[in-house]
Amino acid sequence: MIRSGGRILVDQLELHGVGLAFGVPGESYLAILDALHDSPIRYVICRHEAAPPNMADAYGKLTGRPGICMVTRGPGATHASCASTRRPGLDAVGSS
């Protein structure tokens, strides 16, 4: 069976104990979204590009666990790059 890059990423997140990720769904990372569908990782859908990095930041500060943020290129990536300096975590920026 051939795994997609999205499946490999989600498998590694599961392996490292990630249980929650925040993001705005976008076509630039559909392989990750497809892999999350079959994963125990809970994906919180946000309505604005500024929300996922801020939610991941708050989650990281409150729990001490890395905040996972998934965004598309453009405004989502800009917001994520500004917030990522404040927390430990992972920002996955989709690109086609």
C-alpha positions as CSV (number, residue, x, y, z in Angstrom):
1,M,0.0,0.0,0.0
2,I,1.4,3.4,-1.0
3,R,0.8,6.1,1.6
4,S,0.4,9.8,0.7
5,G,2.4,12.5,2.3
6,G,-0.7,13.6,4.3
7,R,-1.1,10.0,5.6
8,I,2.6,9.9,6.6
9,L,2.3,13.2,8.5
10,V,-0.9,12.2,10.3
11,D,0.7,8.8,11.2
12,Q,3.6,10.7,12.8
13,L,1.3,13.0,14.7
14,E,-0.5,10.0,16.1
15,L,2.8,8.3,17.0
16,H,3.8,11.4,19.0
17,G,0.5,11.5,20.9
18,V,-1.2,14.4,19.2
19,G,-4.9,14.4,19.8
20,L,-6.1,17.7,18.6
21,A,-5.4,20.0,15.6
22,F,-6.9,23.3,14.6
23,G,-7.4,24.6,11.0
24,V,-9.3,26.1,8.2
25,P,-10.0,23.4,5.6
26,G,-8.4,24.1,2.2
27,E,-7.7,22.4,-1.1
28,S,-4.0,22.8,-0.6
29,Y,-3.8,20.1,2.0
30,L,-6.6,17.7,1.1
31,A,-4.3,14.7,1.6
32,I,-3.9,15.6,5.3
33,L,-7.7,16.2,5.7
34,D,-8.4,12.8,4.1
35,A,-5.9,11.1,6.5
36,L,-7.4,12.9,9.5
37,H,-10.8,11.5,8.5
38,D,-9.6,8.0,9.5
39,S,-7.6,9.2,12.4
40,P,-8.3,9.5,16.1
41,I,-6.9,13.1,16.0
42,R,-9.7,15.6,16.5
43,Y,-9.7,18.3,13.9
44,V,-11.3,21.6,15.0
45,I,-12.6,23.6,12.0
46,C,-12.2,27.4,12.3
47,R,-14.0,30.0,10.3
48,H,-11.2,32.6,9.9
49,E,-7.5,32.2,9.0
50,A,-6.4,34.0,12.2
51,A,-8.2,31.6,14.5
52,P,-6.2,28.3,14.1
53,P,-2.8,29.7,15.2
54,N,-4.4,31.6,18.1
55,M,-6.3,28.5,19.2
56,A,-3.2,26.3,18.9
57,D,-1.3,29.0,20.9
58,A,-3.9,28.9,23.7
59,Y,-4.1,25.1,23.7
60,G,-0.3,24.9,24.0
61,K,-0.2,27.4,26.8
62,L,-3.0,25.8,28.8
63,T,-2.0,22.2,28.4
64,G,1.7,22.3,27.9
65,R,1.4,20.2,24.8
66,P,2.3,21.4,21.3
67,G,-0.4,23.2,19.5
68,I,-1.0,21.9,16.0
69,C,-2.2,24.4,13.4
70,M,-3.1,23.6,9.7
71,V,-3.7,26.4,7.3
72,T,-3.6,27.2,3.6
73,R,-1.0,29.3,1.9
74,G,-1.6,33.1,1.8
75,P,-3.4,34.7,4.7
76,G,-3.5,31.5,6.7
77,A,0.3,31.1,6.4
78,T,0.9,34.7,7.4
79,H,-1.3,34.5,10.5
80,A,0.4,31.2,11.5
81,S,3.9,32.5,11.1
82,C,3.1,35.4,13.3
83,A,1.7,33.2,16.1
84,S,4.2,30.4,15.9
85,T,6.9,32.4,17.6
86,R,4.9,32.4,20.9
87,R,4.4,28.6,21.3
88,P,5.9,25.2,20.9
89,G,4.0,23.4,18.1
90,L,3.7,22.6,14.5
91,D,2.3,24.8,11.7
92,A,1.4,22.8,8.6
93,V,1.0,25.1,5.6
94,G,-0.6,23.5,2.5
95,S,0.8,24.1,-0.9
96,S,-0.1,22.7,-4.3
